[in-house]
Amino acid sequence: MRQAAVVVLVLMGCVALSTPCARAVESGAGVRVLVAYYSMTGHTEKMAQGVAKGAREVAGAMVSLKRVEEVTADDLFESDAVIVGSPVYWSNMAGPVKTFFDNWQLKFGVFPEFKMRNKVGAAFATGGQVSAGKEVTMLTMLAAMLGNQMIVVSGGGAFGASATTEGNSPGIDEQELAGARALGQRVAEVAAIMKKGAKD
Ligand SMILES: Cc1cc2nc3c(=O)[nH]c(=O)nc-3n(C[C@H](O)[C@H](O)[C@H](O)COP(=O)(O)O)c2cc1C
């Protein structure tokens, strides 16, 4: 009877926390996660810090946090996973983030070898308005990753983590930060599963 109660409590906990109880990743040892972002007024940077914190929750994961302008070829190619964040500019990624993706080829020469192939990719975004381009922004960043034959995943939301930063929802609130952490954690977990699978 007591055992049954424990099982029910655990299941209730899974539902309440919306956590993936089906699979727990024991170790992210050796997994490198790069969180790269652009931010003019600090909102996307705060989300980026949340994403990095979530990735660090996977034991052993090595996480670096950089502005897109500072990312080097080595940063990219040594990573097992890359999570890119942008503010919404006119319903799309901001110019510096597009330049960052363009530089994968123009500066770093990812093509024709597809040097980012099979790395895990994900996206996050902040936008001033509730419905004015956050999902398009994430999808266009994911499209750039798909074009590079990366394995894109979501987390914190259907297309990645996002936050509304103006009007009735100024700044980044706790729920939005929790979404950012969930994205970082999921990406590190998937990267760990991929890395382990490649070794087996
Ligand atoms: C040039 C420009 C265009 C913008 N376009 C949009 C837009 O289309 N949709 C939206 O929701 N917010 C838009 N915003 C608001 C920013 O996305 C929002 O303030 C964002 O959180 C800023 O991020 P940051 O603090 O990291 O710079 C725009 C801001 C700028 C400067």
The ligand as an SDF file (V2000), in Angstrom:
LIG
                    3D

 31 33  0  0  0  0  0  0  0  0999 V2000
   15.4050   47.2520  -34.9690 C   0  0  0  0  0  0  0  0  0  0  0  0
   14.4740   46.5630  -34.0040 C   0  0  0  0  0  0  0  0  0  0  0  0
   13.4440   45.8020  -34.5130 C   0  0  0  0  0  0  0  0  0  0  0  0
   12.5860   45.1360  -33.6470 C   0  0  0  0  0  0  0  0  0  0  0  0
   11.5870   44.3670  -34.1790 N   0  0  0  0  0  0  0  0  0  0  0  0
   10.7620   43.6740  -33.3550 C   0  0  0  0  0  0  0  0  0  0  0  0
    9.7510   42.8380  -33.9050 C   0  0  0  0  0  0  0  0  0  0  0  0
    9.5600   42.7310  -35.1100 O   0  0  0  0  0  0  0  0  0  0  0  0
    8.9840   42.1140  -33.0350 N   0  0  0  0  0  0  0  0  0  0  0  0
    9.1470   42.1980  -31.6820 C   0  0  0  0  0  0  0  0  0  0  0  0
    8.4430   41.5190  -30.9350 O   0  0  0  0  0  0  0  0  0  0  0  0
   10.1110   42.9970  -31.1330 N   0  0  0  0  0  0  0  0  0  0  0  0
   10.9160   43.7280  -31.9340 C   0  0  0  0  0  0  0  0  0  0  0  0
   11.9200   44.5080  -31.3970 N   0  0  0  0  0  0  0  0  0  0  0  0
   12.1090   44.5200  -29.9220 C   0  0  0  0  0  0  0  0  0  0  0  0
   13.2350   43.5870  -29.4680 C   0  0  0  0  0  0  0  0  0  0  0  0
   13.1080   42.3110  -30.0690 O   0  0  0  0  0  0  0  0  0  0  0  0
   13.1870   43.3780  -27.9520 C   0  0  0  0  0  0  0  0  0  0  0  0
   13.2720   44.5950  -27.2810 O   0  0  0  0  0  0  0  0  0  0  0  0
   14.2870   42.4160  -27.4990 C   0  0  0  0  0  0  0  0  0  0  0  0
   13.9380   41.8360  -26.2730 O   0  0  0  0  0  0  0  0  0  0  0  0
   15.6350   43.1150  -27.3600 C   0  0  0  0  0  0  0  0  0  0  0  0
   16.6000   42.1890  -26.9660 O   0  0  0  0  0  0  0  0  0  0  0  0
   17.9700   42.6250  -26.2580 P   0  0  0  0  0  0  0  0  0  0  0  0
   17.6040   43.3140  -24.9550 O   0  0  0  0  0  0  0  0  0  0  0  0
   18.6820   41.3550  -26.0170 O   0  0  0  0  0  0  0  0  0  0  0  0
   18.6790   43.5350  -27.1920 O   0  0  0  0  0  0  0  0  0  0  0  0
   12.7700   45.2180  -32.2410 C   0  0  0  0  0  0  0  0  0  0  0  0
   13.8240   46.0100  -31.7400 C   0  0  0  0  0  0  0  0  0  0  0  0
   14.6640   46.6630  -32.6130 C   0  0  0  0  0  0  0  0  0  0  0  0
   15.8090   47.4840  -32.0500 C   0  0  0  0  0  0  0  0  0  0  0  0
  1  2  1  0
  2  3  1  0
  2 30  2  0
  3  4  2  0
  4  5  1  0
  4 28  1  0
  5  6  2  0
  6  7  1  0
  6 13  1  0
  7  8  2  0
  7  9  1  0
  9 10  1  0
 10 11  2  0
 10 12  1  0
 12 13  2  0
 13 14  1  0
 14 15  1  0
 14 28  1  0
 15 16  1  0
 16 17  1  0
 16 18  1  0
 18 19  1  0
 18 20  1  0
 20 21  1  0
 20 22  1  0
 22 23  1  0
 23 24  1  0
 24 25  2  0
 24 26  1  0
 24 27  1  0
 28 29  2  0
 29 30  1  0
 30 31  1  0
M  END
$$$$
